[in-house]
Amino acid sequence: MLTESSPIPLTYASLKLYSVLRTLTKDEDPNDDLLDAWKDSEEQVATGLINLLKRSQRKCLFLVLL
């Protein structure tokens, strides 16, 4: 049973935001500031998403076992 403290909504929102931003950078005529920011932070963002997924998985497993 998932509760209010479930990490699923936060994980979903983070992945959705990442997807939208990534799509915008692949656009036919992307915003220059967005491209600069994306290039500067893409690796950190990817690492953060991986960590978020790992923590979410652990927390979901813990909630299921309760």
MOWO-V983970 format. One line per field, one symbol per residue. ss: DSSP state (2 for helix, 1 for strand, 0 for the rest). psi: psi as a letter, one per 20 degrees, with the letter a starting at -180 (. if undefined). A space follows every 10 residues. Layout:
ss->???
psi->???
This chain:
ss->0000000222 2222222222 2222200000 0222222222 2222222222 2222222222 222220
psi->pqahjpiggg gghghggggg ggghhjrgmq pghggggghh jgghgggghg hggghggggg gghhi.
